[in-house]
Amino acid sequence: MSIEVNNESGVQVDEAELVALSRYIFEQLYIHPQAELSILLVDEPAMEKLHIELMDEPGSTDVLSVPMDELTPGTPDRPTPQGMLGDIAVCPQVAQAQAKNAGHSLQDEMLLLTTHGILHLLGYDHAEAEEKEEMFGLQRQLLSGFTGKDAPAETTQ
């Protein structure tokens, strides 16, 4: 399993926990153990640049996902094939503001955003009410299973 974290944000984050969370999600969703994931932590100007390039939207955001091989969750009998899951970019500065507003820690917000980003890489979305219910329900389940506590409320932009 290749999960890389590159912190260019200037903010201290528990990168090992982000990797452990990603591995947990891979196991829970039967993602091939050799699937590749890159997590990039960037500051607000870099995130704004990515937001414009990828989404054609101005301003910084909390998390962006760039799927590569369009992998989807597997099953116990049929795990996801080996491949590149993709990249997620997370902005700890935006996450810090969201965590403060939500009343939880920066690390809890980083775990939430990482989970959210991975689910987007796996094809989940929240544009429609039914999709949102499914994605956020799975997000809460994964976070609660990983942390052993109730997952924080959704705070992504």
Residue, then its C-alpha position, 0 to 999 in steps of 0.5 A: m500500500s502506497i500512501e504518501v503525505n507531503n506537507e507543504s502547508g507550514v502547519q503541524v499535522d499528525e501525518a502518521e495518523l492520516v496514513a493510518l486512517s487511509r489504511y483503515i479506510f482501504e481495509q474497510l472498503y476492500i481497496h487493493p493493498q497496493a493501491e496508491l494514494s497521495i495526500l498533499l497538505v497546502d496553504e491557502p494560496a496554493m489551495e486557491k490556485l488548485h481550486i481555480e485550476l481544477m474546479d474553475e472556482p475562486g477562493s481557497t477550499d478545504v479539500l479537493s480530490v483528483p481521482m486517477d484510475e476511477l477505482t470504486p469500493g470492492t467487496p470481501d470476495r472482489p477487492t478493488p483492483q490494484g491501481m492509482l486511487g488518486d490525490i487529495a489536497v487538504c488545506p490545514q488553514v481552512a480546516q483550522a477555521q472550520a474546526k474552531n467553528a465546529g468545536h473540535s480539534l484541527q486533527d479531528e477536522m483533518l481526519l474528516l477531510t481526509t475521509h471525505g477526500i478519499l470517498h470522493l476518489l472512490g466515486y461518492d458525491h453529495a450533490e443530491a440529497e440521496e448521495k449526500e446521505e449515503m456519503f456522509g453516513l459512510q464518512r461518519q461510520l468510517l471515522s467513528g470506527f477509526t477513532g472509537k468516538d462519534a465522528p465530528a459533524e460535517t464541515t466541508q465547504 
